[in-house]
Amino acid sequence: MTMSKLLWQMLKTSPIALGSTVLLASGAWAAQVSEIESVTEIPAASFEIAQNSELLQQIDSYSSEEVNGTLGQGVEGAAKFRDVSPSDWAYQALNDLIIRYDCLVGYPDGTFRGNRALSRYEFAAGLNACLNQIERLIAAATADFVTREDLETLRRLMQEFETELASLGTRVDNLEARTAFLEDHQFSTTTKLRGEVIFQVADLFTDTDQQFDTNFNREIDAGDNAPQGGNTIFAYRVRLNFDTSFTGKDLLRIRLQDRNISTLTGLGNADDNPTDFSDNVNFTREGRFGTEGNTNGVEIDNLLYRFPILDGKGRVHIWANSGDLKSILDPISPFASSGSGALSRFGRYNPIYRAGGQNAMFGLELQLNDWIGISGAYTAGEANNAGPGEGLFNGDYAVGGQIMFEPLDGRLKLSGTFIHGYQDNGFNTGTGTQASQFRVRNVAFTGSDTQEVPVVSNNYGVNALFEVTDSIFVGGWGGYSAVRAINTGDGDIWNYAAYLGVNDLGGKGNRLGVIVGREPYLAGSDFNIGQTSVNGLGNALGNRADDDSSFHFEGFYQIKVSKHVQITPGIIVITNPGAQDLNDTLWIGTIRTTFKF
């Protein structure tokens, strides 16, 4: 039997059943006939008036009854009538009728008067109230039923789009098959592979009679056989990140890297971690590329694990190698990425973040509230070396802390940074003039004319970034390093920069960047022992410093070719390179193409 027929039968039989129930609930008046007849007769007029008055009250109660939206909620049942007892033979019928339908009410005095005779008017009013409630129930139950018209419309649409539905079914089957294949052949359920490939073309232009060699006074010797500027290079860098997450919030990263991008601004080994004074005797470290380096093969460049704490308000970092402080102490620079940020190493962020020995690293970040955060880190340059003066807590190291403020809903970012570092062969930030490396030989102290004096440094930095609009931002930094060559002398090293960026210029995802500043330079020094040589200064005694001011100018335009390809042409200009006005300006042109997948 269909639902509609069932409901129709219910409608036909409900009045009969309900009427019977109402009749029973009204009281067994037939059983009380003898009792009624025994009552002393009263005047007809008085009885008729009283009876009509009570009848009107009862009918009015039924007619004005408000039906609750949810049946049975807050309904007391037959117990609410003070003249009804559970021992009454019709108690259960009355109780069920009230609880299920809530459509019968008593007299204003709280009685039901079930033993008195039921008038036809009362019966009609009670039956009508209960039928109305039943109709509401049926309407609510069938409100969401599909009508015949709906079914007919659906059938017609299926006929009209029969071909499309068949095609869609085939495509779904194919998709399920492909999904099953991928699930069976996926690389890992927890590890994702991310890659970056960089192709870089570059050249250096300057006066044709300059030779890129140096003596300790940083002057360039001209000669008939001198190279005329630099040679055009085409080089690459490849990085493959294997990113694994065990909880969805942590990260285990293994990065493989291979690169062969050399320096254009000097001769020598271009070694970021020189082992003796003869290494890296370059003209200057100004203008070096952010991608620069030569691995001589594939190496594990990053091995790290980080995880959140305090419900995401903090994060712990553990780096087994290649730890750099800027990964924990945020330099708040939009140009920090070597693959898609500034072209030069100096232009990426404040050089003081490279102070001290950096390799293995431990760090912590904490967000105190919506606009204040703190972070700290410790790095060790020879953490894996068990030799004398090496290890996790000896040898080269750096320890730093930073506080960052983000007012104006994060549009303004300000930070203050302190880093204490120790390096056993000079002060190395990978940028700046040769003298700013503060690589000192003191024969009286070291007993060797090639061994260098360890250097301790206290580095202070301020950084700022302000989003002027959604697409324009400005910022900059300043850095000061107080360096001391142990038992030899002290020095003051400064650097600073300002930058401008414009996002989406000329197209969505494009970026224009301009950077102006001064790379690290030796502002002054005080050596108290003779027989001392400083790389870039020659023999040093008393106050020695870089002679002149050299400035760094950089401009680039990053073009987003697609989601995975960026092309960034740009130029780097170094005036008075090596902080010597006898040297002509260096012009470095480059095109960096970055592929990400």
Secondary structure, 3 states (H helix, E strand, C coil): CCHHHHHHHHHHHHHHHHHHHHHHHCCCCHHHHHHHHCCCCCCHHHHHHHHHHHHHHHHHHHHCCCCCCCCCCCCCCHHHCCCCCCCCCCHHHHHHHHHHHCCCCCCCCCCCCCCCCCCHHHHHHHHHHHHHHHHHHHHHHCCCCCCHHHHHHHHHHHHHCHHHHHHHHHHHHHHHHHHHHHHHHCCCCCEEEEEEEEEEEEEEECCCCCCCCCCCCCCCCCCCCCCCCCCCEEEEEEEEEEEECCCCCCEEEEEEEEEEECCCCCCCCCCCCCCCCCCCCCCCCCCCECCCEECCCCEEEEEEEEEEECCCCEEEEEEEECCCHHHCCCCCCCCCCCCCCCCECCCCCCHHHHCCCCCEEEEEEEECCCCEEEEEEEEECCCCCCCCCCCCCCCCEEEEEEEEECCHHHCEEEEEEEEEEEECCCCCCCCCCCHHHCCEEEHHHHCCCCCECCEEEEEEEEEEEEECCCCEEEEEEEEEEEEEECCCEEEEEEEEEEEEEEECCCCCCCEEEEEEEEEEEEEEEEECCCCEEECCCEECCECCCCCCCCCEEEEEEEEECCCCEEEEEEEEEECCHHHCCCCCCEEEEEEEEEEEC
